[in-house]
Amino acid sequence: MVVQTRSIAFSIAVVGFFALSIVGSLGGLSPETCCKRALFGAVITYVAAVMALRAVNMILTQAMIASQVDKDRTGDNED
């Protein structure tokens, strides 16, 4: 893979968890409710980040393949 999907997605989910928990605590929610919502939000964030990073990996892979094919085609024309 071009981009490390799991580690980046996990980092994004951790940041999302703490952001949601801070927002929940500032909103006056109980700690239990705040924790449940933050955990659920972190799971959703992780899944969304994995999907987005897989899309980025596919785009980068296709770009590298297209670049290599273009190099091969221009190399054949010069002979």
N, C-alpha and C positions, 0 to 999 in steps of 0.2 A: 504494500500500500504506500501511497505517496505521503499521506498525512496520518499521524497516529490518532486513530479515532477514539479509542477507549479512554486514554489519559486526558485528552482535551475535553471530551464529553463529560467525564467525571469531574474535572475542574470546574467546568461551567455549571454543572449540577450543584456542586458544593457552594459556589458563589450564589447561585439562585436560592438555595436553601437558606443561607444566612440572610440574604436580602428579604426574602419572604417572611422569615421569622422576625426580623427587625421591624418591618412594616406592620406585621400583625401585633407585635407588642406595643408599638406606638399607637395602634388603633384601639388599644384597650382590651384585646382579647385575653382569655385565660391562657396560661402556659400550655395546657393540654391541647386546646383548640389551635393555638398558634403552631405547636409542634406538628400536629396532624396535617394542617394545611401546608406548612412548609415542606414536610416530607412528600406529600402528594405532588406539590409543585416541583420539587426536585426530581421526582421520577419522570414527570411529564417533560421537564427541561432536558433531562438526560436522553430520553427517547428522541425528542426533537433535535437535539444536538447531534446524535448519532446519525439520524437521517440526513441532516444538512451536511455533515462531514462526509458521508458516503457519496452524496451528490457532488461535492467538491472533488473527491477522489476520482469519481467517474469522469468529470470534466477535465481534470489534469491528465488523467491517463489517456483520454481521447486526444488531447492536445499533443502529448508526447508521441503518440502513434502517428498522428497526422504530420507532425514535424519530421519524423523519421521517414515516412513515406515520401514526403516532399524532397527530402535529401536524396533518397534513392532514385526518384524520378529525374531530378536535375543532374544527378551523377550519370545516369544512363544517356541523357541527351548530349552530354559533352564528349562522349567517346567518338 
